[in-house]
């Protein structure tokens, strides 16, 4: 039997997940950060999430038919390092959308990277490819910052 405070906290978590599902923020019982990032990106950028949550290559489509692979990472701050990993081979999509989120679910930044830049800058290891995110990456010419620190940098993405 679990101690009462632990059981109570778990029940609150289950209730919160049910509410997030009803609100359309999450779609499955999968990793919460990824689903949260997909929901945030879709709402902010006006994207339609694909019906299959394990769709190879992309998570969303815009009105023009452009495809988007959405990756979310929980970070202690925008100055932290992380990576956006892809299994090999990297299936085609038009843009990577990176959603950087704080441990308290505050959106720190939303970035957009064209597929060609993902391919060019991905570093390979035995099982995957990863595009590294560092403080310097934010200023790279191949990264478009769409949102940063609750201040809109661009209301809508530029047409590619």
Buried (B, 14 or more C-beta within 10 A) or exposed (E): EEEEEEEEEEEEEEEEBEEBBEEEBBBEEEEBBBBBBBBBBBEBBEBEBBEEBEBEEBBBBBEEEBBBBBBBBBBEEBEBEBBBBBEEEBBEBBBBBBBBBEEEEEBBBBBBBBBEBBBEBBEEEEEBBBBEBEEEBBEBEBBBBBBBEEEEEEEEBEEE
